[in-house]
Amino acid sequence: MQQAKDFVEESEDLEQLLFSINDQDYELETQFKKWTISDILRHLHLFNQAADLTLKDGEMFQKMFLELKSLRA
């Protein structure tokens, strides 16, 4: 599946980029909503987990979704 191959390639590219920065760089603000690199990585990780749950445990995904939705209220 091409999307899966693209995801792996993007993940590998991101890994190489992250290995090239120091710990302090994770707290630098980016141009995206002034989020830090760390904020963006947390966001990506959370939604990668959500995507994984949709494949493995739809009920747990629904629980996660409702919990996240309640945080926005």
N, C-alpha and C positions, 0 to 999 in steps of 0.2 A: 504494500500500500504506500503510495507516494507520500501522503501526509505524514505517515509514521517515519519514513526515511528522512523527510524534511525536518521533522521534530528532533530526531537524533542528531542530524547535522547541526542544527541551530544550537542544541544543547552542548555539543562538543565545542562549537565556536565560542559560546558563552563561557564554558569552563576554561578555555585557553585565555580568554580576556581576563577572567577573574584571577587566574594565577599570576597575572602580570601586575596586579595592583597590590598596594600594601593595606594593612588593616584600617588605617585612618581614612583611606579613600572611600570606604564603604559608607561613610557618613557625609560625603560631599553631596550637595544638592545638584540635581539635574535640571534641565529645562522643562521636564515633564512635571507640571504642577508643583515644582520645587520639591519633589520627592527625592529622597536620598537613594543611592544605589542599593542600600540595604532595604529600604521600603519596597523598591521595585522587585528585588529578589524574593522578599516575603510574599508579595502579591502573586508573582509567578508560581511560587511553591504552593501556595494555598489553592490556586486554581488548577494546578497540575494534580494535586491531591483530589480535588473535586472531580476532575475528569476521570481519574483512576477509579474513584468510587462509583461513578456511573456504570463502569464496566463490571465491577466486582460485587457491589452491594448497593443496589438502588435504594433500599430502605435507609441505609446509613447516609447516602447522599441526600435524601430528603430531609433527614434530621439535621445534617450539616447546613443545608440550604436554609432551613427555617431558622436555625440559630444565627446565621449570618444576616438574614433578613431582619430579625428582631433587633440586631445591633444598629441598623439604619433607622429604626423607628424612633 
